[in-house]
Amino acid sequence: MGDIGVTMMAKAWSSFIHADRGTDAAPARPANSRPVDSRPVDWRRRMSNHIAYALLVYTVLQIFVTMGALKSEGPSLLPYIALIVLVVAIIPSCRGYERRWNRLSDEEAAHPALASHFRHDRMMLWALAVGLPFVISGAFLLLARIA
């Protein structure tokens, strides 16, 4: 079924449901639009979700990048030290983001003016989560080659 078929089916279903109640059919939305959510945005919850997903991505990258360093270096303590540095680096920064957004009241957490601050913090969080494992492991590999 194409977009036209889906739209026609949605209109027919809407007419059927609203006819049962004795009301007119609800106006049809364009096929590519999203439904309007009546709940206000909660920036605290959204940031908390991003932090959780970023920590998952960070952990996976940390394991694979560091395991690659372990395989290539042989018996060295540098990859293990890199793991410790990576854990020590990400947890306080994520906790700082979480604390910053959880201090907001319910009214502040739904304020649309915080959208730009949210985007900035989200970009910084993901830059840390994706970039930090590569930067620190690369630095430790460089140190291992120099030493």
HELIX and SHEET records of a PDB file:
HELIX    1   1 ASP A    3  ARG A   21  1                                  19    
HELIX    2   2 TRP A   43  GLU A   73  1                                  31    
HELIX    3   3 LEU A   78  ASN A  102  1                                  25    
HELIX    4   4 ASP A  106  ALA A  109  1                                   4    
HELIX    5   5 PRO A  112  LEU A  114  5                                   3    
HELIX    6   6 ALA A  115  ILE A  146  1                                  32    
END                                                                             
